[in-house]
Amino acid sequence: MQNRFIDKLGHYVALSEAEVDALTRATSTSRKITTKTDLIREGDRPGPVFVMLEGWAMRYKVLPNGSRQIMAFLMPGDACDLHIGLLAQMDHSIQTITPARVATISRTHMDELLDRYRGIAKAMYIAQLADEGTLRAWIVSMGRRSSIERVAHLICELFVRARGGDLTSTTFEIPFSQIILADALGMTPVHINRMLRELRTRDIISLRRGSMSVMNPSALASVAGFDENYLHRRARSPA
């Protein structure tokens, strides 16, 4: 069975056979989790490192007025909160968006992997840099990109991450609603719908329930002003 976590780390660093075996053992025990299940909640004491093997999840925070801000999407291959164990409690929640299969690696075991295997430590470090780069890109979107640019930029990002490469293929699954997109982009569902309709009108994208086709990838990237360098997808180097 394909292990997207190992695939992702192997893209960043040429892992040795021993390192692949160690990661395989570390993620060999997983559990299936239903949609809209909190893996961990704000205020909880941080636990193990979560590894998304299948399905999507999101980081989110609920404000006192009940509104929600989504701060990140987690896809197959992503690991959650490598260093959050240093804190006393979680400052946000993580919830599944789709049915998922999640492995957990204890803090002690993860520390052992990082101490023993240089390639794993380097790959995890690069993965964390990519997460931080993504967060910076979202901050720029919220502060400076127009509504249409913001929507196009997020679509580009999800497309590249979901496909594991640049904008060369044309179809990928978006397994969530426009409400979730709105909560990620700080917009209303009505506004999101208008922006998606504009992209459809320009023949840049087409939408079906649960999936999107990018009909003109270069035009989408142009609208977004998208540069994928913050995702560090070309970081592979010898371990």
Buried (B, 14 or more C-beta within 10 A) or exposed (E): EEBBBBEBBBBBBEBBEEBBEBBEEBBEEBEEBEBEBBBBEBEEEBBBBBBBBBBBBBBBEEEEEEEBBBBBBBBBBBBBBBEBBEEEEBEBBBBBBBBBBBBBBEBEBBEBBBEEBEBBBBBBBBBBBBBEBBBEBBEBBEEEBEBBBBBBBBBBBBBBBBBBEBBEBBBBEBBBBBEBBBBBBBBEBEBBBBBBEBBEEBEBBBBEEEEBEBBBBEBBBEBBEBEBEBBBBEBEEEB
